Structures are given as structure tokens and as C-alpha cells.
Amino acid sequence: MNLLGIIQSIKMALRSIRGNKLRSALTMLGMIIGVSSVIILVSIAQGSAKNVTSQINQLGTNLLTINTFGSDLALSEDKIDELSKLNGVKAISPVVSGRVNVKKDKNSSQVTLTGTNAAYSTVRDTKVSAGRFITDLDNEYRQKIVVIGADTASTFFGAENPVGQYIQIEGTSFKVVGVLVSKGSSLGQSGDNVVIVPLSTGQRLVKSTTINQVYLQGKSEDQMDYVMNEVEMKMASLFPNKSDSYSVTNQQDLMDTMSSVTDTMTMMLGGIASISLLVGGIGIMNIMLVSVSERTKEIGIRKAIGAKRRDVLLQFLIEAVVLSGVGGVIGILAGVGIGKILSSLLSLTVSFTSSVMVLSFLFSLAVGVIFGVFPANKASKLNPIQALRYE
């Protein structure tokens, strides 16, 4: 069939669809619901994945966490120094932590305390919105200074600027030198209701000189497996025959695990939504079969005046594809619109990607072709004489 014939078939298909507006609209409804469902569900799943990834990234970039269990396995200063000299290690930050009572005037609350060094800012991607972070000098001279989280600042100082003011931690007066940028809650824990003090001061406040946790930052993401291997070998030499008493965890492992979970969820949601596309395809097939029965006489006349089998086949196939194609386009628009409404109403993170839209549209076209073949084939095989006699 030449191009002119195909254009003529498309015109006839569109005329037929326009002639039965309500029926065509109801037929397309299955495709609209199917395509919009795929886009909405997959976009919500991808948005959730991005949300989780950003929360993990808030913990710090290229991060390794070393934990030891028990006071006899403390990470002493010389051991931490050895770990910091390993190849691929950019910065290292030992940590002591605990819950402390913080008070200002009549206002008091229990807050998470972190005692650490200046490198913590880089290792854990912790920035200040006002003032400064703790320095190595603060640590060396056991200064009574504190950097407070955004929530802690609003709890004790309201709208005032806390920098330069004083709070009491466990009955001792500390000068506020900085306020942290809000991180929100990360993996279920608030990163804003905290106070950060120099390591030496923190050890005194939590009444423990033992360091059982160290954060370590690699120089580049590509080297993290190598750095992890180096750290594990060094820990094995520092604590021989005690591999059960310490752990080295790679942030990338957590990312990979979360990524595989979210990928599975996205595929599952996409699969569930795709079922409605198949149901829409069955709807198209049913309507096309009805259309073949209704237009038996028309098909007979066309074949009697010289229309070939492929002309009739193509006409009905084009009708099915147009129905599914138009339904697919409306479905994309509806999916994006509803997704944005859900995003603003339910505070969901929705991530639209053009690949999902294109794939769902192509899938809707494929469904139209597959389910349109049977009625189109039935129409093309009609005997012209019997078709003309059909009432």
C-alpha cells in the first residue's frame, strides 16, 4: 500500500472514531487509566528512591563507619592516627556521644551530644548557618564551646541569634559559637536536635574517655572498595583474632541495598499498573469486534469495489492504534497532572522521567496493535458476497 492509501486509511479510521464519540471515549478510558497509573505509581516510587538516596547522602559522602564493641577495644589516639595515614583516606573523625541535659534560663531539655574534631564538618557534610564549627584548637585546649543544631537553637533561643550566647550542659556553662544548617530527619533520626562539642570536652561530659566510633572519609567514590579493604586489613592487624568485636560499614553498601529495594518496588508498582493497560487493550478489542459486526456491509462494499484484504486489515488496525495512541497521550497528561496534585497535597516526592512516559506510551501503542490484530484480521477475511447480504 502506498503512502496515499495509508493516509486515506487514517482519515477513515478517524472519521469512524468521531462518528462514535462516546464509545470511542469509553474505549480510550482504559488506556488513559492504564498509562496515567503507570506514570503516577512509578514516579512516586522513583521519588521515594531519590528521597532515600538524599537522606543517606546527608550522613556524609564517601563515608566509612568503624565501630568497636567494649571498652577493651577502644580506638586510642595512636590507632586512629594509623587509620588516618592509610592510602585513599581523606579525613577521619573520632566520635563520643550520649544524651545530656541542656538548660537555658528556665528552659531545659535532653539533647543528643556529639564530641568530635574539626574534620567532622567535612566527613559528615555538616555545615553551619551562623557562626563557625569547632576547630582543632578548641579540642586541644578543651574549650567550653558548643555548636548547636537548628531545632536546639529554636528550642532555647527562639528567633534570637544564639551565637555568642551561653547554655548550660550538665550544669556547666558553654558558649554557642555556631548553629548547624537544618538537615531534617535522616533515616528516622532528627539531625537537628543536637549539640556538638570538642572531643576532649565531650569525653568529660559523657564521663568516658573510650572512643568506640570513628567516621572516615575516602578521597573519591571510585576508591571506596579499596579504602574499605585497607581499613579492614588495618583493623585486623590492630585487633588480631577479634573480628567479631568491631565492624566496618560502607555507606555505598547501604546505598546499593536501598537502591535494589526501591528498584524492586518500582518494577512491582509498574507491573501492577501495566495490568490496567492490558485491561484497556481487551476493551479496545471488544469494541473493535462490535465495530466489525456493525460495519459488515460497509466492508463488503469496500471489498466488492476492489479493496484488498490488507486495506481492510490496515483500516481496522489503524483505528485500534489511534484509540490507544490518543488514550496514551491523554494518559500521560493526566498522570503528570495527578502526580503534581498528589505531590503538593500529600507532600510526596514525585520524580517524573521522560523514559517512563515514552515507555508507557509505546506500551499503550503495542497493546493497541496486539489487541487490534484479531478484529482487524476478522474484518479482512469477510467474504464480500456474504458481507453484502448481511443484515
C-alpha positions in Angstrom: 0.0 0.0 0.0 1.3 3.4 -0.9 1.5 6.5 1.3 -1.7 8.0 -0.1 -3.5 4.8 0.7 -2.2 4.8 4.3 -3.3 8.5 4.8 -6.7 7.6 3.4 -7.0 4.7 5.8 -6.0 7.0 8.7 -8.7 9.5 7.6 -11.4 6.8 7.5 -10.3 5.5 10.9 -10.5 9.0 12.5 -13.9 9.5 10.8 -15.2 6.3 12.3 -13.9 7.2 15.8 -15.5 10.7 15.5 -18.8 9.0 14.4 -19.0 7.2 17.8 -17.6 9.8 20.2 -19.0 8.3 23.4 -18.0 4.7 22.6 -14.5 5.9 21.5 -14.1 7.9 24.7 -15.1 4.9 26.9 -12.7 2.7 24.9 -9.8 5.1 25.4 -10.6 5.4 29.1 -9.0 2.0 29.8 -5.8 3.3 28.1 -5.9 6.7 29.9 -6.3 5.0 33.3 -3.5 2.5 32.5 -0.9 5.0 31.2 -1.6 7.5 34.0 -1.5 4.8 36.6 2.0 3.6 35.4 3.3 7.2 35.4 1.9 8.1 38.8 3.0 4.9 40.6 6.4 4.7 39.0 7.1 8.4 39.6 6.1 8.1 43.3 8.4 5.1 43.6 11.3 6.9 41.9 10.6 10.0 44.1 10.8 7.8 47.2 14.1 6.3 45.9 15.6 9.8 45.4 14.4 10.8 48.8 16.1 7.9 50.5 19.3 8.5 48.5 19.4 12.1 49.6 18.8 11.1 53.2 21.7 8.6 53.0 23.9 11.3 51.4 23.1 13.6 54.3 25.1 11.2 56.5 28.2 12.2 54.6 29.8 11.4 51.3 32.3 8.5 50.7 31.7 7.5 54.3 33.0 4.5 56.2 31.9 4.0 59.8 34.1 2.0 62.2 32.5 0.7 65.4 34.2 -1.3 68.2 32.3 -3.0 70.9 33.6 -2.9 74.5 36.0 -0.7 76.5 38.9 -3.1 76.0 38.6 -2.5 72.2 38.7 1.3 72.3 40.2 3.2 69.4 43.1 5.0 71.0 44.7 8.1 69.5 47.6 6.2 68.0 45.3 3.7 66.4 43.1 6.5 64.9 46.3 8.1 63.7 47.4 4.9 61.9 44.0 4.6 60.2 44.2 8.3 59.0 47.5 7.5 57.3 46.0 4.8 55.1 46.0 5.3 51.3 42.8 6.9 50.0 41.7 8.3 53.3 40.9 12.0 53.1 39.8 12.7 56.7 39.0 10.9 59.9 36.7 11.9 62.7 36.5 10.1 66.1 33.2 10.5 68.0 31.9 10.1 71.5 28.1 10.5 72.0 25.4 10.4 74.6 22.3 12.2 75.9 22.8 15.3 78.0 20.7 17.8 79.9 20.8 21.2 78.3 19.4 24.3 80.1 18.9 27.9 79.3 17.1 30.1 81.9 14.0 28.0 82.9 14.0 26.0 79.7 15.6 22.6 79.8 15.7 19.5 77.6 17.5 16.3 76.9 19.6 16.6 73.7 22.0 14.3 71.8 25.6 15.3 72.4 28.4 14.6 69.9 32.0 15.1 70.9 34.3 15.2 67.9 37.1 17.1 66.0 37.1 19.7 63.3 37.2 17.1 60.5 33.6 16.0 61.4 32.3 19.0 59.4 33.8 17.6 56.2 33.3 13.9 56.9 29.6 14.2 57.8 28.9 17.0 55.4 27.9 19.3 58.4 27.7 23.0 57.6 26.9 26.0 59.8 24.3 28.6 59.0 25.7 31.0 61.6 29.0 31.3 63.4 31.7 28.7 63.0 32.3 25.0 63.5 34.7 23.6 66.2 38.4 23.8 65.5 41.4 21.7 66.4 42.5 24.4 68.9 39.1 24.1 70.7 39.8 20.4 71.0 43.4 20.9 72.1 42.6 23.5 74.9 39.3 21.7 76.0 37.3 24.8 75.3 33.8 25.0 76.6 32.3 25.9 73.3 29.3 24.3 71.5 27.8 24.2 68.0 24.0 23.6 68.2 21.5 22.0 65.8 18.7 24.1 64.2 16.0 22.5 66.4 18.1 23.1 69.6 18.6 26.7 68.5 14.8 27.3 68.1 14.0 25.4 71.4 16.4 27.5 73.6 16.7 30.8 71.7 13.5 31.1 69.5 14.1 33.8 66.8 17.2 35.2 68.6 20.7 34.6 67.2 22.3 32.1 69.6 25.9 32.8 68.5 27.9 34.4 71.4 25.2 33.4 74.0 25.6 30.7 76.7 23.7 27.5 77.5 24.3 25.0 80.3 25.2 21.4 79.5 25.1 19.1 82.5 25.4 22.2 84.8 28.4 23.7 83.0 28.2 26.9 81.0 29.1 26.6 77.3 29.4 29.4 74.7 27.5 28.9 71.5 29.9 29.5 68.6 27.8 28.1 65.7 24.4 26.9 64.5 24.1 24.0 62.1 22.2 24.1 58.8 19.0 22.1 59.2 19.3 18.5 57.8 15.8 17.3 58.8 15.3 13.8 59.8 17.6 11.2 58.2 16.6 7.6 58.3 14.1 8.2 61.1 16.5 10.2 63.3 16.5 14.0 63.7 19.8 15.6 62.8 18.8 19.0 64.2 18.2 18.3 67.9 21.9 18.0 68.7 24.9 19.8 70.4 28.4 19.3 69.1 31.4 20.0 71.4 35.2 19.4 71.1 36.1 15.7 71.6 38.1 16.3 74.8 35.2 18.3 76.3 32.6 15.7 75.1 34.6 12.9 76.8 34.3 14.7 80.1 30.6 15.4 79.7 29.7 11.8 78.9 32.2 10.6 81.6 34.0 8.3 79.2 37.4 8.5 77.5 36.8 5.5 75.3 36.3 6.1 71.6 34.2 3.3 70.0 33.2 5.0 66.8 35.2 6.7 64.1 33.9 8.2 60.8 36.3 8.0 57.9 36.0 9.8 54.5 37.6 8.4 51.3 39.2 10.7 48.7 36.9 9.5 45.9 33.8 7.4 45.3 35.7 5.1 42.9 38.3 4.1 45.6 35.8 3.3 48.3 36.1 -0.5 47.9 39.9 -0.2 48.0 39.8 2.0 51.1 37.3 -0.3 52.8 39.7 -3.2 52.2 42.7 -1.2 53.5 40.7 -0.3 56.7 39.6 -3.9 57.3 43.2 -5.1 56.9 44.4 -2.4 59.3 41.7 -3.2 61.9 42.6 -6.9 61.6 46.2 -6.1 62.5 45.2 -3.7 65.3 42.8 -6.1 66.8 44.0 -9.6 65.9 41.6 -12.5 66.4 38.8 -10.1 67.4 37.0 -9.7 64.1 33.6 -10.2 65.8 34.3 -7.2 68.1 34.3 -4.5 65.5 32.6 -3.6 62.3 33.4 -1.5 59.3 30.4 -0.4 57.2 30.5 1.3 53.9 27.8 3.9 53.1 27.8 2.7 49.5 26.7 -0.8 50.7 23.7 0.9 52.3 23.0 2.8 49.1 23.2 -0.3 47.0 20.8 -2.2 49.3 18.3 0.7 49.3 18.7 1.0 45.5 17.9 -2.7 44.9 14.8 -2.4 47.3 13.5 0.7 45.5 14.2 -0.8 42.0 12.1 -3.9 43.0 9.3 -1.6 44.4 9.3 0.5 41.2 9.1 -2.6 39.0 6.3 -4.1 41.1 4.3 -0.9 41.0 4.9 -0.5 37.3 3.8 -4.1 36.7 0.6 -3.7 38.7 -0.2 -0.5 36.8 0.5 -2.2 33.5 -2.3 -4.7 34.2 -4.8 -1.9 33.7 -3.2 -1.2 30.3 -3.9 -4.9 29.3 -7.5 -4.5 30.5 -7.7 -1.3 28.4 -6.4 -3.4 25.4 -9.1 -6.0 26.0 -11.7 -3.1 25.9 -10.3 -2.0 22.6 -10.6 -5.5 21.2 -14.2 -5.8 22.3 -15.2 -2.5 20.8 -13.4 -3.3 17.5 -15.2 -6.6 17.3 -18.5 -4.8 17.8 -17.4 -2.3 15.1 -16.6 -5.2 12.7 -20.1 -6.6 13.2 -21.8 -3.2 12.7 -19.8 -2.4 9.6 -20.0 -5.8 7.9 -22.0 -4.3 5.0 -19.5 -1.4 4.6 -16.6 -3.9 4.5 -18.5 -5.9 1.8 -19.0 -2.8 -0.4 -15.3 -1.8 0.0 -14.1 -5.3 -1.0 -16.7 -5.5 -3.8 -15.3 -2.3 -5.4 -11.7 -3.5 -5.2 -10.4 -3.0 -1.7 -7.8 -5.7 -0.9 -7.6 -7.7 2.3 -4.6 -5.7 3.6 -6.6 -2.4 3.0 -9.3 -3.6 5.4 -6.8 -5.0 7.8 -4.9 -1.8 7.9 -8.0 0.4 8.4 -9.2 -1.5 11.5 -5.6 -1.8 12.8 -5.2 2.0 12.4 -8.4 2.6 14.3 -7.2 0.4 17.2 -3.8 2.2 17.2 -5.4 5.7 17.1 -7.7 4.8 20.0 -4.8 3.5 22.1 -2.4 6.3 21.0 -4.8 9.2 21.8 -5.6 7.4 25.1 -1.9 7.2 25.8 -1.3 10.9 25.2 -4.2 11.9 27.4 -3.0 9.3 30.0 0.5 11.0 30.1 -1.1 14.4 30.6 -3.4 13.1 33.3 -0.6 11.2 35.0 1.7 14.2 35.2 -1.2 16.4 36.4 -2.5 14.0 39.1 1.1 13.3 40.2 1.8 17.0 40.8 -1.5 17.4 42.7 -0.7 14.4 44.9 2.8 15.8 45.4 1.5 19.1 46.7 -1.4 17.7 48.7 0.3 14.7 50.4 3.9 16.2 50.5 5.2 13.3 48.4 8.4 13.4 46.4 7.3 12.6 42.9 10.0 12.2 40.2 8.9 12.3 36.6 11.2 10.8 33.9 10.7 11.1 30.2 11.8 7.5 29.7 8.8 6.2 31.8 6.4 8.4 29.8 7.8 7.3 26.5 7.8 3.6 27.5 4.2 3.7 28.9 3.0 5.4 25.6 4.8 2.8 23.4 3.4 0.1 25.5 -0.1 1.5 25.0 0.5 1.6 21.2 1.8 -2.0 21.3 -1.3 -3.1 23.3 -3.5 -1.3 20.6 -1.7 -3.2 17.8 -1.8 -6.6 19.6 -5.5 -6.4 20.6 -6.4 -4.8 17.3 -5.0 -7.5 15.1 -7.7 -10.1 15.9 -10.7 -7.9 15.0 -8.9 -6.4 12.0 -8.0 -9.9 10.8 -11.6 -11.0 11.2 -12.8 -8.0 9.2 -10.3 -8.5 6.4 -11.3 -12.2 6.0 -15.0 -11.4 5.4 -16.4 -12.8 2.2 -17.7 -9.7 0.2 -20.9 -11.5 -1.1 -21.9 -12.7 2.4 -21.0 -9.3 3.8 -23.3 -7.5 1.3 -26.1 -9.9 2.2 -25.6 -9.3 6.0 -28.4 -7.6 7.9 
